[in-house]
Amino acid sequence: MDIFSLPADAFGDRFALEALPLAREPAGYAVQMLDTDKLLDQVTGVFLPVRSEKLRGLFDSFDAAFAAAHRWVDSHCQDPDDHRLAIVPASFDSVLNRHVLIYGVLCGQP
């Protein structure tokens, strides 16, 4: 059950991975906590660093990432405008066995 009603752009504008001009091939959508290198883990629902071997941070669709971010906001925020989350394209480096933030650490303030 959703506690908050969030707008469609609550975690950034909707995008399709295949439409983005990226320097690195994306492997999926991720929910990033702004100002950190942490992604929302699909299994536990907590944020883990991209270097964590336990992290399962790639979602198959924007909608799946949005739903996971929405659940996190419902559980952790008293004011939904204070969530500090963004849906971003991400990759996975199989050599280093870690997630990669294609855009790097995004800042909450310009």
N, C-alpha and C positions, 0 to 999 in steps of 0.2 A: 504494500500500500504506500503510495506516494504521500508524504507529508506536505511537501512544497510543490507548487506548480512552477516549473521552470520554463523560460522561453527557449525556443529552438536554438538560439545562439548563446545559451548560458555558458558554454565551454568553448566558445569560438565559432566561427562560421563553418557550416557544413562543407566538407570537401570530399572529393573522390581521389583516392591515391593515384590512380592512373592519369589523372589530369594535372598533377603537380610536376613542375620542372625541378626535380631534385638531383643533387650531386650523387646521392647514394640511393640504391634501389630500396624502397620501403617494403617491409614484411607484414605490416599491419598498422592498425590504429592503437594508440596508447593514451592513457590518461595521466598527464604529468602534473605534479604539484609545482606551481610556479616558484621560482627562485631556488629550486632544488634539482637534484639529479634523480629524483624518486618517481617511480611509476606505480600505478595501482595494480596490485596483484589480483588476477582473476580468481585464484583459489581461496585466498584468505580475506580479500577485501581490504587489505592494509597497503600502505605505500612502502615500497622497498627500493633501495638504491639499485641503479642499473647494473652494478657489478655483482649483485646477489645471485648466487646460483639457484636459489629457490624461486626467484621471480618468474612469473608467467604473465608478462605484461602486454602481450599483443592480442588485440581483438580483431576479429575477421571483418567487422563492419563499423561504420561510424555509429550506427544505431546501437550496437552492442556496447561500444565504449560509452556512449551517452547514457545508456541505462545503468551501467556500472557506476559512472560518476554520479548520477542522480541518486542511486542507493546510498552512496557514500555521503553525499550532502544531507540526505534525509537522516542519516544516523549520527552525523558528526557536527552539524552546523545549527546554531540557534537562529542565525540570519542567513538565508540562502545566498545573499549577495556577497558574503564573506568567504566563499569556498576556496578561492585561489587555485582553481583547476583549469586545465586546458586539454583538449583532445588534439593530439599531434601525430604526425606520421613518425613511425619508428622502424628500426631495422634490428636484425640480430646477427651478431658476428659469431659464426660457428667455430672459428679458430680460437678466439678469446673466450668463447662461451658466455657472452653477455649481450644485453640489449644496447642499442645505440640510439641516442637522441639525435636525429638528423639535423634539427635546428639548434641543438645544444640546449643549455639551460635557459629557459625563457624567464624573463623578469616580469614581476607583477606590476611594476611601475615603469613608465618609459624613461 
